[in-house]
Amino acid sequence: MKCKVQKGDTMSLADKIFIDMCNDILENGCSTEGEKVRPKWEDGSFAYTIKKFGVVNRYDLSKEFPAITLRRTAIKSCIDELLWIWQKKSNNVNDLISHIWDSWADETGSIGKAYGYQLGVKHKYKEGEMDQVERVIYDLKNNPYSRRIMTNIYVHQDLHEMNLYPCAYSVTFNVTKSKTSDKLKLNAILNQRSQDVLAANNWNVCQYAVLVHMLAQVCDMEVGELVHVIADAHIYDRHIPIMKELITRPTYDAPTFWMNPEIKDFYQFTLDDFRLDNYQHGPKVENIPVAV
């Protein structure tokens, strides 16, 4: 049965997308119970899911910042992880403030040749050697209408040296122009092979919304759409009661995103250059079990 949201006076677009997606998974999803699965709970039992294939969500970043209000999304922590991957290009958890990656790290703090490591690998182009982030910025500034502006960190030859295969693995950037502005508009498609919807959905959405804002600013563009494509969007069995309660909560207006307008170099952004203003939200969801 569909869970009906307890609406406040307003509902953000991000809340509507999230609630509709979760209801669809709960109502129409495929259960993996009894099938061969990899993840387990801390007690050693298998972590089964209800899942939907090929979920596509569109967020117009020019209209609102897509942080849900059903509960607070920890914007500073998710930006810290974004900077760790895209700016520091690190694969060591000691470079992170939070401890969300600790269970995947070895005794030195490394997660192997995953995530930031891949973005930092230098590649040869006719314009010279660049890593993937440098290539994106170069093309956005010099060839914005290219249809080849993308990153990919799912590198098969290195998978055996990754402590976790990348979940959000590819971003394709595409530039358009509206009839009402002289500025170019930056859009992006985030491709994700797998997502734990309760634990990570809005976290990833907010991260890559921030990334689009960052790149648009340093390349003198406006923000456009973020399209989030999830191959396997799932709710774990032990998350179902939590999710049913979450999506029936009151909703509020979307918060206002602020980013330091003085920063014009992608590598000069710090956590202090971002904040969410007027962020009204529901209470924190405590003690979410994590499958590994």
C-alpha positions, -999 to 999 in steps of 0.1 A, spaced: 0 0 0 13 34 -9 25 55 20 8 89 20 30 119 30 18 142 57 21 174 38 29 207 53 21 239 35 47 231 8 68 204 -6 101 207 -23 106 191 -57 133 170 -42 109 157 -15 83 148 -42 109 129 -63 122 110 -33 87 101 -20 75 90 -54 106 69 -60 104 52 -26 67 44 -30 74 29 -64 101 7 -51 80 -4 -21 49 -11 -43 64 -24 -75 100 -35 -67 116 -69 -71 126 -87 -39 159 -105 -37 150 -125 -6 163 -161 -9 185 -152 -39 223 -152 -39 234 -118 -27 268 -104 -15 260 -79 13 255 -90 49 244 -74 81 267 -71 111 252 -102 126 263 -122 95 228 -127 79 223 -118 43 210 -83 35 181 -87 10 165 -58 -8 135 -46 -27 148 -30 -59 138 -12 -90 158 -12 -122 166 19 -142 154 47 -120 158 82 -135 153 114 -115 157 149 -129 165 179 -108 164 215 -121 192 231 -102 181 266 -114 148 262 -95 160 248 -62 188 230 -44 177 193 -41 181 186 -4 151 167 10 134 182 40 119 149 54 152 147 74 184 167 73 210 158 47 244 165 63 255 189 36 290 196 51 298 159 53 286 151 18 306 180 4 336 169 23 334 135 6 329 152 -28 360 173 -23 379 142 -12 371 125 -44 370 153 -70 393 179 -56 419 160 -35 415 129 -57 423 109 -26 418 73 -18 428 75 18 402 80 46 427 100 67 420 129 43 383 128 52 367 144 82 339 119 85 344 81 91 319 68 65 346 50 46 365 35 76 350 0 71 364 -2 36 399 10 44 430 -10 51 455 -4 80 470 26 61 436 42 55 436 33 18 405 21 -1 427 9 -30 426 22 -65 391 35 -62 372 68 -65 396 97 -61 426 76 -72 410 71 -106 402 108 -111 438 116 -104 454 93 -129 470 113 -157 460 104 -193 476 114 -226 456 137 -249 466 156 -280 465 188 -258 488 172 -233 486 151 -201 456 157 -178 436 138 -153 399 134 -157 389 164 -136 414 186 -155 401 173 -188 365 182 -178 374 217 -168 396 222 -199 368 211 -223 341 232 -205 363 262 -209 376 256 -244 351 233 -261 318 236 -242 296 221 -268 316 189 -270 296 157 -265 327 140 -250 329 157 -216 327 129 -191 344 110 -163 345 72 -156 360 56 -125 348 21 -131 381 9 -145 380 -29 -150 418 -34 -150 419 -19 -115 388 -35 -99 408 -62 -82 427 -35 -63 396 -16 -52 382 -23 -17 348 -13 -30 337 -11 -66 325 25 -74 287 30 -70 285 64 -86 309 58 -114 304 81 -143 293 117 -149 286 131 -184 285 169 -187 265 187 -214 262 224 -221 231 241 -234 219 277 -236 185 292 -228 167 318 -249 166 341 -219 203 343 -209 236 350 -226 253 325 -203 259 289 -211 241 264 -189 258 233 -174 239 201 -171 251 167 -159 241 130 -159 252 110 -129 253 73 -136 251 50 -106 252 12 -108 237 6 -73 223 27 -45 211 21 -10 182 46 -12 177 52 25 214 57 34 227 74 2 202 87 -22 199 124 -12 235 124 -1 246 116 -37 221 140 -52 233 169 -31 269 160 -37 266 161 -75 243 192 -74 272 209 -56 297 197 -82 276 212 -110 274 245 -91 312 244 -86 321 237 -122 295 261 -135 310 289 -114 346 283 -123 337 280 -160 314 311 -160 282 292 -166 248 289 -151 235 257 -135 210 236 -154 197 200 -148 212 171 -128 198 138 -141 204 109 -118 203 74 -134 204 45 -110 206 10 -124 197 -8 -91 178 15 -67 171 -6 -36 157 -5 -1 172 -31 23 148 -54 42 158 -39 76 153 -4 62 117 -9 50 100 2 83 123 32 86 116 42 50 78 39 54 79 62 84 103 87 67 82 92 36 50 100 56 67 129 74 58 166 69 77 184 42 89 220 38 102 245 14 136 237 -2 166 254 15 187 281 -2 221 270 -14 250 295 -9 284 291 -25 312 316 -22 309 337 -54 346 348 -52 360 314 -59 370 310 -95 395 281 -92 380 246 -87 409 237 -63 404 267 -40 370 257 -27 369 247 10 340 235 32 336 270 45 326 281 10 292 263 11 261 263 32 224 258 32 203 286 45 167 284 58 169 246 59 138 234 78 137 196 81 124 166 100 143 148 128 174 127 122 169 90 114 188 73 142 207 40 141 203 31 104 218 -5 100 245 -6 73 250 -36 51 285 -43 39 
